[in-house]
Amino acid sequence: MTESAKGTIYALLAVALFATLGTGFKMAVTRMSSFSVVVWIAVWATAALFCFIVRERRLGLIVTEFRQRPLFFPVAGAIGLGIQQYLCLKTYDYIPASQAVILHYSYPLMMLPLSWALFKEKTDWRAVGCVALGFAGVVVLVVSGGALGDLRLSIGVAVALATAFSFALFCVLIKHARFSVTAGMFLLNLFGLLFLLCLLPLYPMQWSISSTDMLLVAYLGIFPTAVAFLLWNRALRMIPTGRSSNSALLVPILSLLCICVVLKEQVSIMQAVGMAIVLLSVFLNVRLAGRS
């Protein structure tokens, strides 16, 4: 199996895990504050990654990696796993969820110009077209689930776009940084957690929760966060930015399917159309990659 094929598999596995995060988060926030859920997820993700390093008997890599990049890990961790989480929470305070989701999923499009601007990575115009087509499918998918509303420039729209930009920047930074995946992701999550803990004076935190809630946030921290980010990090290093961006657009589809199965919500015809458009864009991108 080629490295490109392995990278595609890693990306799809990561996307499948990412897709369960929305359903789990929706279940958790009915019982806890959203900030508490985000912090607990970060705690479990950081702890899980530390356990992975202990299991690999590579604790020394944490110090080694940090010494080699003492600025990268705090900055990238704060951007992608701290600021991005904070901005995501704030988005829902200003605009409806349907608008927020559309704007948040503009990050795959932002990855392409950021990758070119920062690292001069070239992207085929056809790959850009596939990503744009996939994003159009996401718009159809989300709009069909509720009124699009007015998307005029506002604080909420600006915060949502900043959320997408911060995650796109995080993905591009970790794609082009060479570090031990497990140790590096531990450091990134650790500094993201430290950033969130700095926000404790601004948000109420629930440290005492039920065993059921603890199991739920443990799952969300370990699998859709720690394991998924390990797979996503490997994928970003092995496949072009255009293909990874396109793969990320599958998350809304799989999230919706997960919601249908777990939360028993129905899928409309227009939502099915949106799914088909996204799947078409991914298929075209994979075919394009196979011919190159």
Secondary structure by P-SEA (a helix, b strand, c coil): ccaaaaaaaaaaaaaaaaaaaaaaaaaaaacccaaaaaaaaaaaaaaaaaaaaaaaccaaaaaaaaaacccaaaaaaaacccaaaaaaaaaaacccaaaaaaaaaaaaaaaaaaaaaaccbbbbaaaaaaaaaaaaaaaaaaaaacccccccccaaaaaaaaaaaaaaaaaaaaaaccccaaaaaaaaaaaaaaaaaaacccccccccccaaaaaaaaaaaccccaaaaaaaaaaaacccaaaaaaaaaaaaaaaaaaaaacccccccaaaaaaaaaaaaaaaaaaaaaaac
